[in-house]
Amino acid sequence: KQRSGTEYFEPKGLLVAKLLEHKSCINCVAVSPDQKIFITGDDLGLLKFWNTERLEKNVTGLSMLSTSLGSSIKSISFIHNRNCFAVSTMNGYIKIFRIDYVNNDLMDGSKSPSLSRFASKSSNDISLTLIRHYYLDAEDEYALNLQFSVKSTSPYLIFSTCSSKVMVLDIRSLKVVKVLQNDLRRGIPTSFVVDANQSWILIGTSRGFLDLWNLQLELHLKSV
């Protein structure tokens, strides 16, 4: 279709499943690094875990596991090549969880004795363990977006806040090591991207601005 000379993209494909368990707005979706599961988070504070294989065969439309964090979920991010993820909630918490596979099918047929102790705390497929948590000051309210940037000497969780800050959290010590204060006049950060070397960060705002920062020097470089 065209409107005023602009061509609009119309997605095409085959609908394979409808997932209807959530009763409120879904705010975020994250896929695990091995692509075996994905997680959804909603306004009621519910995290739901879904088996991707069940979208194509043995379709049930049911989640593997559901848990309540007690506050609206804002963002979910996985650590690269790890079955660990961070989740931020509107009450100011950032929590890091580890996922352990209990079901043999999800473990590719290799059963590890170390996983058996989690079976009583989980669904038939996975278990969930809280391994870290961090609480933001009232001034910053809560984290809007999360992204891991992990190197051997600098395992960071980077997040933006309602006060237009971008903060860098060391996940070993749970201490904030860098704070970038973006200009409030350019809007609230709605997204950002960090390069692999942790040299720069590009921030997108609610008012349509892009702000480029030198992450190592904590120096604002350009805004467009």
ZADO-1210 file (C-alpha; in nm, 4 decimals, padded with zeros to 6 digits):
<atoms>
<atom x="00.0000" y="00.0000" z="00.0000" code="LYS" pos="1"/>
<atom x="00.1076" y="00.3547" z="-00.0601" code="GLN" pos="2"/>
<atom x="00.0117" y="00.6706" z="00.1174" code="ARG" pos="3"/>
<atom x="00.1534" y="01.0119" z="00.0265" code="SER" pos="4"/>
<atom x="00.4287" y="00.8419" z="-00.1705" code="GLY" pos="5"/>
<atom x="00.5388" y="00.6211" z="00.1203" code="THR" pos="6"/>
<atom x="00.5343" y="00.2445" z="00.0903" code="GLU" pos="7"/>
<atom x="00.4191" y="00.0547" z="00.3991" code="TYR" pos="8"/>
<atom x="00.5492" y="-00.2884" z="00.4902" code="PHE" pos="9"/>
<atom x="00.2862" y="-00.5570" z="00.5424" code="GLU" pos="10"/>
<atom x="00.4210" y="-00.8620" z="00.7264" code="PRO" pos="11"/>
<atom x="00.3339" y="-01.1980" z="00.5746" code="LYS" pos="12"/>
<atom x="00.3607" y="-01.5431" z="00.7248" code="GLY" pos="13"/>
<atom x="00.1818" y="-01.8317" z="00.8895" code="LEU" pos="14"/>
<atom x="00.0340" y="-01.7852" z="01.2359" code="LEU" pos="15"/>
<atom x="00.1506" y="-02.0865" z="01.4368" code="VAL" pos="16"/>
<atom x="00.0243" y="-02.0051" z="01.7868" code="ALA" pos="17"/>
<atom x="-00.1626" y="-01.7577" z="02.0034" code="LYS" pos="18"/>
<atom x="-00.0394" y="-01.7178" z="02.3600" code="LEU" pos="19"/>
<atom x="-00.3246" y="-01.5841" z="02.5692" code="LEU" pos="20"/>
<atom x="-00.2180" y="-01.6344" z="02.9322" code="GLU" pos="21"/>
<atom x="-00.1266" y="-01.2711" z="02.9995" code="HIS" pos="22"/>
<atom x="-00.4159" y="-01.0602" z="03.1284" code="LYS" pos="23"/>
<atom x="-00.2428" y="-00.7224" z="03.0992" code="SER" pos="24"/>
<atom x="-00.0118" y="-00.5356" z="02.8620" code="CYS" pos="25"/>
<atom x="00.3052" y="-00.7267" z="02.7668" code="ILE" pos="26"/>
<atom x="00.5951" y="-00.4823" z="02.8040" code="ASN" pos="27"/>
<atom x="00.8911" y="-00.6929" z="02.6944" code="CYS" pos="28"/>
<atom x="00.9975" y="-01.0181" z="02.5291" code="VAL" pos="29"/>
<atom x="01.3432" y="-01.1788" z="02.5447" code="ALA" pos="30"/>
<atom x="01.4776" y="-01.4940" z="02.3771" code="VAL" pos="31"/>
<atom x="01.7378" y="-01.7115" z="02.5510" code="SER" pos="32"/>
<atom x="02.0811" y="-01.7389" z="02.3817" code="PRO" pos="33"/>
<atom x="02.0180" y="-02.1075" z="02.2964" code="ASP" pos="34"/>
<atom x="01.6734" y="-02.0096" z="02.1570" code="GLN" pos="35"/>
<atom x="01.5039" y="-02.2926" z="02.3482" code="LYS" pos="36"/>
<atom x="01.2835" y="-02.0603" z="02.5515" code="ILE" pos="37"/>
<atom x="01.1612" y="-01.7033" z="02.5530" code="PHE" pos="38"/>
<atom x="01.0319" y="-01.4866" z="02.8358" code="ILE" pos="39"/>
<atom x="00.7489" y="-01.2337" z="02.8454" code="THR" pos="40"/>
<atom x="00.6860" y="-00.9734" z="03.1146" code="GLY" pos="41"/>
<atom x="00.3685" y="-00.7752" z="03.1768" code="ASP" pos="42"/>
<atom x="00.2179" y="-00.4800" z="03.3638" code="ASP" pos="43"/>
<atom x="00.0933" y="-00.7015" z="03.6480" code="LEU" pos="44"/>
<atom x="00.4498" y="-00.8132" z="03.7235" code="GLY" pos="45"/>
<atom x="00.4165" y="-01.1620" z="03.5770" code="LEU" pos="46"/>
<atom x="00.7123" y="-01.3340" z="03.4111" code="LEU" pos="47"/>
<atom x="00.6162" y="-01.6218" z="03.1838" code="LYS" pos="48"/>
<atom x="00.8530" y="-01.8741" z="03.0264" code="PHE" pos="49"/>
<atom x="00.7682" y="-02.0429" z="02.6972" code="TRP" pos="50"/>
<atom x="00.9166" y="-02.3403" z="02.5129" code="ASN" pos="51"/>
<atom x="00.9855" y="-02.2337" z="02.1531" code="THR" pos="52"/>
<atom x="00.9491" y="-02.5904" z="02.0213" code="GLU" pos="53"/>
<atom x="00.5887" y="-02.5962" z="02.1378" code="ARG" pos="54"/>
<atom x="00.5100" y="-02.3188" z="01.8920" code="LEU" pos="55"/>
<atom x="00.5562" y="-02.5658" z="01.6051" code="GLU" pos="56"/>
<atom x="00.4796" y="-02.9100" z="01.7464" code="LYS" pos="57"/>
<atom x="00.2762" y="-03.0341" z="02.0413" code="ASN" pos="58"/>
<atom x="00.1278" y="-02.6855" z="02.0565" code="VAL" pos="59"/>
<atom x="-00.0432" y="-02.6262" z="02.3896" code="THR" pos="60"/>
<atom x="-00.0422" y="-02.2476" z="02.4182" code="GLY" pos="61"/>
<atom x="00.0630" y="-02.2884" z="02.7822" code="LEU" pos="62"/>
<atom x="00.3710" y="-02.1415" z="02.9477" code="SER" pos="63"/>
<atom x="00.6350" y="-02.3638" z="03.1085" code="MET" pos="64"/>
<atom x="00.6613" y="-02.1512" z="03.4216" code="LEU" pos="65"/>
<atom x="00.5014" y="-01.8355" z="03.5564" code="SER" pos="66"/>
<atom x="00.6167" y="-01.6235" z="03.8477" code="THR" pos="67"/>
<atom x="00.5125" y="-01.2872" z="03.9922" code="SER" pos="68"/>
<atom x="00.7676" y="-01.0169" z="04.0756" code="LEU" pos="69"/>
<atom x="00.5030" y="-00.8001" z="04.2413" code="GLY" pos="70"/>
<atom x="00.5540" y="-00.4917" z="04.0243" code="SER" pos="71"/>
<atom x="00.5175" y="-00.3963" z="03.6580" code="SER" pos="72"/>
<atom x="00.7995" y="-00.5422" z="03.4483" code="ILE" pos="73"/>
<atom x="00.9836" y="-00.2922" z="03.2295" code="LYS" pos="74"/>
<atom x="01.2734" y="-00.4740" z="03.0628" code="SER" pos="75"/>
<atom x="01.4371" y="-00.8171" z="03.0269" code="ILE" pos="76"/>
<atom x="01.7874" y="-00.8880" z="02.8974" code="SER" pos="77"/>
<atom x="01.9911" y="-01.2096" z="02.8694" code="PHE" pos="78"/>
<atom x="02.3663" y="-01.2384" z="02.9185" code="ILE" pos="79"/>
<atom x="02.5293" y="-01.3472" z="02.5927" code="HIS" pos="80"/>
<atom x="02.5876" y="-01.7259" z="02.5858" code="ASN" pos="81"/>
<atom x="02.4507" y="-01.7696" z="02.9385" code="ARG" pos="82"/>
<atom x="02.1135" y="-01.8829" z="03.0651" code="ASN" pos="83"/>
<atom x="02.1028" y="-01.5850" z="03.2987" code="CYS" pos="84"/>
<atom x="01.8898" y="-01.2773" z="03.2554" code="PHE" pos="85"/>
<atom x="01.8178" y="-00.9460" z="03.4239" code="ALA" pos="86"/>
<atom x="01.4723" y="-00.7992" z="03.4738" code="VAL" pos="87"/>
<atom x="01.3744" y="-00.4509" z="03.5900" code="SER" pos="88"/>
<atom x="01.0511" y="-00.3644" z="03.7683" code="THR" pos="89"/>
<atom x="00.8659" y="-00.0423" z="03.8410" code="MET" pos="90"/>
<atom x="00.9361" y="-00.0680" z="04.2153" code="ASN" pos="91"/>
<atom x="01.3038" y="00.0089" z="04.1482" code="GLY" pos="92"/>
<atom x="01.4530" y="-00.3404" z="04.1558" code="TYR" pos="93"/>
<atom x="01.6835" y="-00.5013" z="03.9039" code="ILE" pos="94"/>
<atom x="01.7058" y="-00.8767" z="03.9567" code="LYS" pos="95"/>
<atom x="01.9347" y="-01.1287" z="03.7895" code="ILE" pos="96"/>
<atom x="01.8120" y="-01.4871" z="03.7606" code="PHE" pos="97"/>
<atom x="01.9665" y="-01.8123" z="03.6467" code="ARG" pos="98"/>
<atom x="01.7639" y="-02.0653" z="03.4474" code="ILE" pos="99"/>
<atom x="01.8371" y="-02.4352" z="03.4945" code="ASP" pos="100"/>
<atom x="01.6922" y="-02.6994" z="03.2666" code="TYR" pos="101"/>
<atom x="01.5235" y="-02.9909" z="03.4404" code="VAL" pos="102"/>
<atom x="01.3588" y="-03.1523" z="03.1393" code="ASN" pos="103"/>
<atom x="01.5883" y="-03.3932" z="02.9518" code="ASN" pos="104"/>
<atom x="01.4633" y="-03.2740" z="02.6125" code="ASP" pos="105"/>
<atom x="01.5708" y="-02.9179" z="02.6844" code="LEU" pos="106"/>
<atom x="01.9116" y="-03.0425" z="02.7998" code="MET" pos="107"/>
<atom x="01.9663" y="-03.2225" z="02.4666" code="ASP" pos="108"/>
<atom x="01.9535" y="-03.5611" z="02.6382" code="GLY" pos="109"/>
<atom x="02.2421" y="-03.4946" z="02.8784" code="SER" pos="110"/>
<atom x="02.1234" y="-03.5092" z="03.2364" code="LYS" pos="111"/>
<atom x="02.3436" y="-03.3292" z="03.4836" code="SER" pos="112"/>
<atom x="02.3290" y="-03.4374" z="03.8520" code="PRO" pos="113"/>
<atom x="02.3783" y="-03.0759" z="03.9563" code="SER" pos="114"/>
<atom x="02.0368" y="-02.9868" z="03.8176" code="LEU" pos="115"/>
<atom x="01.8379" y="-03.2429" z="04.0141" code="SER" pos="116"/>
<atom x="01.8363" y="-03.0337" z="04.3327" code="ARG" pos="117"/>
<atom x="01.6331" y="-02.7653" z="04.1543" code="PHE" pos="118"/>
<atom x="01.3552" y="-02.9978" z="04.0440" code="ALA" pos="119"/>
<atom x="01.1417" y="-02.9451" z="04.3541" code="SER" pos="120"/>
<atom x="01.1434" y="-02.5668" z="04.2992" code="LYS" pos="121"/>
<atom x="01.0521" y="-02.5662" z="03.9329" code="SER" pos="122"/>
<atom x="00.8106" y="-02.6710" z="03.6677" code="SER" pos="123"/>
<atom x="00.8698" y="-02.9990" z="03.4851" code="ASN" pos="124"/>
<atom x="01.0999" y="-02.8183" z="03.2400" code="ASP" pos="125"/>
<atom x="01.2971" y="-02.5386" z="03.4087" code="ILE" pos="126"/>
<atom x="01.3818" y="-02.3855" z="03.7428" code="SER" pos="127"/>
<atom x="01.4546" y="-02.0266" z="03.8348" code="LEU" pos="128"/>
<atom x="01.7103" y="-01.9030" z="04.0891" code="THR" pos="129"/>
<atom x="01.7697" y="-01.5433" z="04.1993" code="LEU" pos="130"/>
<atom x="02.1462" y="-01.4786" z="04.2050" code="ILE" pos="131"/>
<atom x="02.1757" y="-01.0964" z="04.2264" code="ARG" pos="132"/>
<atom x="01.9567" y="-00.7959" z="04.2941" code="HIS" pos="133"/>
<atom x="02.0074" y="-00.4194" z="04.2959" code="TYR" pos="134"/>
<atom x="01.7789" y="-00.1391" z="04.4146" code="TYR" pos="135"/>
<atom x="01.7771" y="00.2058" z="04.2539" code="LEU" pos="136"/>
<atom x="01.7565" y="00.5262" z="04.4573" code="ASP" pos="137"/>
<atom x="01.4182" y="00.6983" z="04.4623" code="ALA" pos="138"/>
<atom x="01.5626" y="00.9821" z="04.2506" code="GLU" pos="139"/>
<atom x="01.6104" y="00.7487" z="03.9544" code="ASP" pos="140"/>
<atom x="01.2827" y="00.5591" z="04.0121" code="GLU" pos="141"/>
<atom x="01.3365" y="00.2497" z="03.7963" code="TYR" pos="142"/>
<atom x="01.5304" y="00.1077" z="03.4994" code="ALA" pos="143"/>
<atom x="01.3611" y="00.1488" z="03.1615" code="LEU" pos="144"/>
<atom x="01.6008" y="-00.0543" z="02.9469" code="ASN" pos="145"/>
<atom x="01.8623" y="-00.3163" z="03.0294" code="LEU" pos="146"/>
<atom x="02.1580" y="-00.4472" z="02.8313" code="GLN" pos="147"/>
<atom x="02.4509" y="-00.6661" z="02.9317" code="PHE" pos="148"/>
<atom x="02.7999" y="-00.5797" z="02.8092" code="SER" pos="149"/>
<atom x="03.0348" y="-00.8450" z="02.9443" code="VAL" pos="150"/>
<atom x="03.4116" y="-00.8591" z="02.9100" code="LYS" pos="151"/>
<atom x="03.6497" y="-01.0565" z="03.1320" code="SER" pos="152"/>
<atom x="03.7599" y="-00.7471" z="03.3222" code="THR" pos="153"/>
<atom x="03.4365" y="-00.5524" z="03.3014" code="SER" pos="154"/>
<atom x="03.1156" y="-00.7555" z="03.3326" code="PRO" pos="155"/>
<atom x="02.8606" y="-00.4757" z="03.3113" code="TYR" pos="156"/>
<atom x="02.4859" y="-00.4386" z="03.3148" code="LEU" pos="157"/>
<atom x="02.3937" y="-00.1067" z="03.1539" code="ILE" pos="158"/>
<atom x="02.0533" y="00.0525" z="03.2069" code="PHE" pos="159"/>
<atom x="01.8682" y="00.3780" z="03.1490" code="SER" pos="160"/>
<atom x="01.6437" y="00.5462" z="03.4067" code="THR" pos="161"/>
<atom x="01.3436" y="00.7800" z="03.4213" code="CYS" pos="162"/>
<atom x="01.5762" y="01.0664" z="03.5186" code="SER" pos="163"/>
<atom x="01.7535" y="01.0430" z="03.1769" code="SER" pos="164"/>
<atom x="02.0596" y="00.8762" z="03.3226" code="LYS" pos="165"/>
<atom x="02.2442" y="00.5810" z="03.1765" code="VAL" pos="166"/>
<atom x="02.4158" y="00.3837" z="03.4512" code="MET" pos="167"/>
<atom x="02.6793" y="00.1098" z="03.4335" code="VAL" pos="168"/>
<atom x="02.6543" y="-00.1573" z="03.7032" code="LEU" pos="169"/>
<atom x="02.9365" y="-00.4023" z="03.7772" code="ASP" pos="170"/>
<atom x="02.7491" y="-00.7308" z="03.8240" code="ILE" pos="171"/>
<atom x="03.0252" y="-00.8763" z="04.0435" code="ARG" pos="172"/>
<atom x="03.0289" y="-00.6047" z="04.3090" code="SER" pos="173"/>
<atom x="02.6807" y="-00.4618" z="04.2348" code="LEU" pos="174"/>
<atom x="02.8310" y="-00.1132" z="04.2358" code="LYS" pos="175"/>
<atom x="02.7575" y="00.1586" z="03.9808" code="VAL" pos="176"/>
<atom x="03.0882" y="00.2417" z="03.8097" code="VAL" pos="177"/>
<atom x="02.9722" y="00.4996" z="03.5536" code="LYS" pos="178"/>
<atom x="02.6830" y="00.7451" z="03.5288" code="VAL" pos="179"/>
<atom x="02.5955" y="00.9408" z="03.2136" code="LEU" pos="180"/>
<atom x="02.3453" y="01.2229" z="03.2609" code="GLN" pos="181"/>
<atom x="02.1717" y="01.2792" z="02.9288" code="ASN" pos="182"/>
<atom x="02.0040" y="01.6151" z="02.8689" code="ASP" pos="183"/>
<atom x="01.6461" y="01.5997" z="03.0005" code="LEU" pos="184"/>
<atom x="01.5377" y="01.8510" z="02.7384" code="ARG" pos="185"/>
<atom x="01.6010" y="01.5895" z="02.4692" code="ARG" pos="186"/>
<atom x="01.3623" y="01.3422" z="02.6284" code="GLY" pos="187"/>
<atom x="01.3776" y="01.0172" z="02.8259" code="ILE" pos="188"/>
<atom x="01.6086" y="00.7422" z="02.6908" code="PRO" pos="189"/>
<atom x="01.3940" y="00.4809" z="02.5214" code="THR" pos="190"/>
<atom x="01.6729" y="00.2679" z="02.3736" code="SER" pos="191"/>
<atom x="02.0506" y="00.2456" z="02.3495" code="PHE" pos="192"/>
<atom x="02.3278" y="00.0389" z="02.1946" code="VAL" pos="193"/>
<atom x="02.6816" y="-00.0242" z="02.3230" code="VAL" pos="194"/>
<atom x="02.9762" y="-00.1321" z="02.1071" code="ASP" pos="195"/>
<atom x="03.1540" y="-00.4603" z="02.1805" code="ALA" pos="196"/>
<atom x="03.4635" y="-00.2854" z="02.3189" code="ASN" pos="197"/>
<atom x="03.2586" y="-00.0729" z="02.5615" code="GLN" pos="198"/>
<atom x="03.4037" y="00.2394" z="02.3987" code="SER" pos="199"/>
<atom x="03.0841" y="00.4240" z="02.3070" code="TRP" pos="200"/>
<atom x="02.7105" y="00.4222" z="02.3622" code="ILE" pos="201"/>
<atom x="02.4381" y="00.5614" z="02.1369" code="LEU" pos="202"/>
<atom x="02.1172" y="00.6671" z="02.3138" code="ILE" pos="203"/>
<atom x="01.7774" y="00.7191" z="02.1498" code="GLY" pos="204"/>
<atom x="01.5248" y="00.9407" z="02.3309" code="THR" pos="205"/>
<atom x="01.1493" y="00.9873" z="02.3482" code="SER" pos="206"/>
<atom x="01.1773" y="01.3159" z="02.1574" code="ARG" pos="207"/>
<atom x="01.3576" y="01.1609" z="01.8620" code="GLY" pos="208"/>
<atom x="01.7163" y="01.2574" z="01.9480" code="PHE" pos="209"/>
<atom x="02.0269" y="01.0405" z="01.9151" code="LEU" pos="210"/>
<atom x="02.3037" y="01.1103" z="02.1677" code="ASP" pos="211"/>
<atom x="02.6525" y="00.9662" z="02.1228" code="LEU" pos="212"/>
<atom x="02.8757" y="00.9277" z="02.4306" code="TRP" pos="213"/>
<atom x="03.2316" y="00.8139" z="02.4868" code="ASN" pos="214"/>
<atom x="03.1628" y="00.5504" z="02.7507" code="LEU" pos="215"/>
<atom x="03.5194" y="00.5204" z="02.8757" code="GLN" pos="216"/>
<atom x="03.5632" y="00.8951" z="02.9295" code="LEU" pos="217"/>
<atom x="03.1939" y="00.9530" z="03.0192" code="GLU" pos="218"/>
<atom x="03.1965" y="01.2337" z="02.7632" code="LEU" pos="219"/>
<atom x="02.9046" y="01.3484" z="02.5461" code="HIS" pos="220"/>
<atom x="03.0209" y="01.3691" z="02.1834" code="LEU" pos="221"/>
<atom x="02.7269" y="01.4581" z="01.9612" code="LYS" pos="222"/>
<atom x="02.3506" y="01.4925" z="01.9431" code="SER" pos="223"/>
<atom x="02.1326" y="01.4804" z="01.6313" code="VAL" pos="224"/>
</atoms>
